Amino acid sequence: MILAASLAGLLVGGVASVLAKPTYESQTQLFVAIQSSGSVQELQQGNTFSQARVQSYVGTVESPIVLQPVIDSLGLDVTAEQLADRVTATTDLNTVLINIKASDSSPVQAAAIAQAVADSLVKAVDSLEKPKAGGTSPVSLSIIKPARAADAPSSPNTKLNLALGLLLGVAIGLGTAILRTTLDNRIRGEADLRHITDAPLLGGIAFDSDATRKPLLTQTAPQSPRAESFRQLRTNLQFANVSGNANTVLLTSSLPGEGKSTTATNLAIALAQAGQTVCLVDADLRRPMVSEYLGLERNAGLTTALVGAADVNDLLQPWGSDNLYVLTSGQIPPNPSELLGSQEMKQLISRLEQAFDTVIIDAPPLLPVTDAAVLSQHVGGVVVIVGSQKLRHQDLQKSLNALQMVGSKVLGIVLNQLPVRGPDAYSYNYYSHDQIPDLKGNSGIRGHKQSAATALSASEIDASSDSFDAPNDDLDARRSSLFPTSRTGRK
């Protein structure tokens, strides 16, 4: 902001210098003397008299008695008042010198005006000071410095204009930057997040310009920063749910456009890649996006099961080569909040929890509608997606208050669309030896309240992931309660 304003100030100063019409100045100087016999006493009295009269002569320069003869002699097409704006007369203190300066767009014309004004002043003073009884004037004005045409224009002063433009630009840029920093309360990183909540930061996902065209984890390189972000989110979520009570995790955000649907989809993919059986439910019955990302049929899904038109066994759609099943939104209903808060929805979640290791639910934003707050009462935990540089402090506070009012358990926060450079940029680091949490204890990420930038790397956890994954010995038995035998082996 400061740099842009400074450059703009320089540009304005340069443009003003280029567009301004050049003005030339010319100056002449007169000496005021008193006619005397030449004695010392008379000379002293005459000098005092002339100094007292000089100020009057300076004021006379801009009067019509002096300027009108100049207009007539030079044939100027201006009035005496207009010419007075282009003529300046000054005198130095305790001197009998009068300086006359004239300005014009032409250097020759400026010199001619200055010289004509000096000649006219000499005649005017001689006429004004001449005694009424007759005789010569006791005051004599002499031109001691004739006017001459200037070689260069006096204005515009390009260097001065550039300096003033730069100074003004820096001042405006600095003031704007300070004002913007003071008034802008958008969440940019973990430091801003800590002013609002102590909820664990489960992960940070850096901004990726290709995410619009390739939103899925499987569309990026396995070792890319974006892929590592979701693996770390998967790992940290296991720590946040170390007690294992939250088999169903609801992902929501405060406002639309913060990336909750892509985060939910990619988290489900990451969990499935780790060997878990995962069900992804698109419960955003306002603007469903999961089916669009995964290329699945949307017309039959969650709402179909809730109204009893079909059993959930027939609505789950397998995706990919891992144990990932998707329950799309179905037809958009007129009463989403009532459906998501119904007893049927609670029973459906209970059935899914019995058949899958993890159930990921993509819910609508918290502030525009109440769907997510209502649905959060049926799940084991909530993860709030926060769009970096998009969400304001008060909006996140309202969202967390809404979840608190209904008694929801917030597992943590995920910062999305973080800058790739700067103080808020997301990076991957490892715990130092004394920061590694006790894997056998019950304190997880929530107890340590550390950021994902200091979380255990996904590679370390994946090396011993057996200690975190749910036991799969009775998986077939649990799944048989939900899936037909013909579907159990299908991928």
Secondary structure in CASP SS format (residue, H / E / C, confidence):
PFRMAT SS
TARGET T0000
AUTHOR 0000-0000-0000
METHOD secondary structure of the structure
MODEL  1
M C 1.00
I H 1.00
L H 1.00
A H 1.00
A H 1.00
S H 1.00
L H 1.00
A H 1.00
G H 1.00
L H 1.00
L H 1.00
V H 1.00
G H 1.00
G H 1.00
V H 1.00
A H 1.00
S H 1.00
V H 1.00
L H 1.00
A C 1.00
K C 1.00
P C 1.00
T E 1.00
Y E 1.00
E E 1.00
S E 1.00
Q E 1.00
T E 1.00
Q E 1.00
L E 1.00
F E 1.00
V E 1.00
A E 1.00
I E 1.00
Q C 1.00
S C 1.00
S C 1.00
G C 1.00
S C 1.00
V H 1.00
Q H 1.00
E H 1.00
L H 1.00
Q H 1.00
Q H 1.00
G H 1.00
N H 1.00
T H 1.00
F H 1.00
S H 1.00
Q H 1.00
A H 1.00
R H 1.00
V H 1.00
Q H 1.00
S H 1.00
Y H 1.00
V H 1.00
G H 1.00
T H 1.00
V C 1.00
E C 1.00
S C 1.00
P H 1.00
I H 1.00
V H 1.00
L H 1.00
Q H 1.00
P H 1.00
V H 1.00
I H 1.00
D H 1.00
S H 1.00
L H 1.00
G C 1.00
L C 1.00
D C 1.00
V C 1.00
T C 1.00
A H 1.00
E H 1.00
Q H 1.00
L H 1.00
A H 1.00
D C 1.00
R C 1.00
V E 1.00
T E 1.00
A E 1.00
T E 1.00
T E 1.00
D C 1.00
L C 1.00
N C 1.00
T C 1.00
V C 1.00
L E 1.00
I E 1.00
N E 1.00
I E 1.00
K E 1.00
A E 1.00
S E 1.00
D E 1.00
S C 1.00
S C 1.00
P H 1.00
V H 1.00
Q H 1.00
A H 1.00
A H 1.00
A H 1.00
I H 1.00
A H 1.00
Q H 1.00
A H 1.00
V H 1.00
A H 1.00
D H 1.00
S H 1.00
L H 1.00
V H 1.00
K H 1.00
A H 1.00
V H 1.00
D H 1.00
S H 1.00
L H 1.00
E H 1.00
K C 1.00
P C 1.00
K C 1.00
A C 1.00
G C 1.00
G C 1.00
T C 1.00
S C 1.00
P C 1.00
V E 1.00
S E 1.00
L E 1.00
S E 1.00
I E 1.00
I E 1.00
K E 1.00
P C 1.00
A C 1.00
R C 1.00
A C 1.00
A C 1.00
D C 1.00
A C 1.00
P C 1.00
S C 1.00
S E 1.00
P C 1.00
N C 1.00
T H 1.00
K H 1.00
L H 1.00
N H 1.00
L H 1.00
A H 1.00
L H 1.00
G H 1.00
L H 1.00
L H 1.00
L H 1.00
G H 1.00
V H 1.00
A H 1.00
I H 1.00
G H 1.00
L H 1.00
G H 1.00
T H 1.00
A H 1.00
I H 1.00
L H 1.00
R H 1.00
T H 1.00
T H 1.00
L H 1.00
D C 1.00
N C 1.00
R E 1.00
I C 1.00
R C 1.00
G C 1.00
E H 1.00
A H 1.00
D H 1.00
L H 1.00
R C 1.00
H C 1.00
I C 1.00
T C 1.00
D C 1.00
A C 1.00
P C 1.00
L E 1.00
L E 1.00
G E 1.00
G E 1.00
I E 1.00
A E 1.00
F C 1.00
D C 1.00
S H 1.00
D H 1.00
A H 1.00
T C 1.00
R C 1.00
K C 1.00
P C 1.00
L C 1.00
L H 1.00
T H 1.00
Q H 1.00
T C 1.00
A C 1.00
P C 1.00
Q C 1.00
S C 1.00
P H 1.00
R H 1.00
A H 1.00
E H 1.00
S H 1.00
F H 1.00
R H 1.00
Q H 1.00
L H 1.00
R H 1.00
T H 1.00
N H 1.00
L H 1.00
Q H 1.00
F H 1.00
A H 1.00
N C 1.00
V C 1.00
S C 1.00
G C 1.00
N C 1.00
A C 1.00
N C 1.00
T E 1.00
V E 1.00
L E 1.00
L E 1.00
T E 1.00
S E 1.00
S C 1.00
L C 1.00
P C 1.00
G C 1.00
E C 1.00
G C 1.00
K H 1.00
S H 1.00
T H 1.00
T H 1.00
A H 1.00
T H 1.00
N H 1.00
L H 1.00
A H 1.00
I H 1.00
A H 1.00
L H 1.00
A H 1.00
Q H 1.00
A C 1.00
G C 1.00
Q C 1.00
T C 1.00
V E 1.00
C E 1.00
L E 1.00
V E 1.00
D E 1.00
A C 1.00
D C 1.00
L C 1.00
R C 1.00
R C 1.00
P C 1.00
M C 1.00
V H 1.00
S H 1.00
E H 1.00
Y H 1.00
L H 1.00
G C 1.00
L C 1.00
E C 1.00
R C 1.00
N C 1.00
A C 1.00
G C 1.00
L H 1.00
T H 1.00
T H 1.00
A H 1.00
L H 1.00
V C 1.00
G C 1.00
A C 1.00
A C 1.00
D C 1.00
V H 1.00
N H 1.00
D H 1.00
L C 1.00
L C 1.00
Q E 1.00
P E 1.00
W E 1.00
G C 1.00
S C 1.00
D C 1.00
N C 1.00
L E 1.00
Y E 1.00
V E 1.00
L E 1.00
T C 1.00
S C 1.00
G C 1.00
Q C 1.00
I C 1.00
P C 1.00
P C 1.00
N C 1.00
P H 1.00
S H 1.00
E H 1.00
L H 1.00
L H 1.00
G C 1.00
S C 1.00
Q H 1.00
E H 1.00
M H 1.00
K H 1.00
Q H 1.00
L H 1.00
I H 1.00
S H 1.00
R H 1.00
L H 1.00
E H 1.00
Q H 1.00
A H 1.00
F C 1.00
D C 1.00
T E 1.00
V E 1.00
I E 1.00
I E 1.00
D E 1.00
A C 1.00
P C 1.00
P C 1.00
L C 1.00
L C 1.00
P C 1.00
V C 1.00
T C 1.00
D H 1.00
A H 1.00
A H 1.00
V H 1.00
L H 1.00
S H 1.00
Q H 1.00
H H 1.00
V C 1.00
G C 1.00
G E 1.00
V E 1.00
V E 1.00
V E 1.00
I E 1.00
V E 1.00
G E 1.00
S C 1.00
Q C 1.00
K C 1.00
L C 1.00
R E 1.00
H H 1.00
Q H 1.00
D H 1.00
L H 1.00
Q H 1.00
K H 1.00
S H 1.00
L H 1.00
N H 1.00
A H 1.00
L H 1.00
Q H 1.00
M H 1.00
V C 1.00
G C 1.00
S C 1.00
K C 1.00
V E 1.00
L E 1.00
G E 1.00
I E 1.00
V E 1.00
L E 1.00
N E 1.00
Q E 1.00
L E 1.00
P C 1.00
V C 1.00
R C 1.00
G C 1.00
P C 1.00
D C 1.00
A C 1.00
Y C 1.00
S C 1.00
Y C 1.00
N C 1.00
Y C 1.00
Y C 1.00
S C 1.00
H H 1.00
D H 1.00
Q H 1.00
I C 1.00
P C 1.00
D C 1.00
L C 1.00
K C 1.00
G C 1.00
N C 1.00
S C 1.00
G C 1.00
I H 1.00
R H 1.00
G H 1.00
H H 1.00
K C 1.00
Q C 1.00
S C 1.00
A H 1.00
A H 1.00
T H 1.00
A C 1.00
L C 1.00
S C 1.00
A H 1.00
S H 1.00
E H 1.00
I H 1.00
D H 1.00
A H 1.00
S C 1.00
S H 1.00
D H 1.00
S H 1.00
F C 1.00
D C 1.00
A C 1.00
P C 1.00
N C 1.00
D C 1.00
D C 1.00
L H 1.00
D H 1.00
A H 1.00
R H 1.00
R H 1.00
S H 1.00
S C 1.00
L C 1.00
F C 1.00
P C 1.00
T H 1.00
S H 1.00
R H 1.00
T H 1.00
G C 1.00
R C 1.00
K C 1.00
END
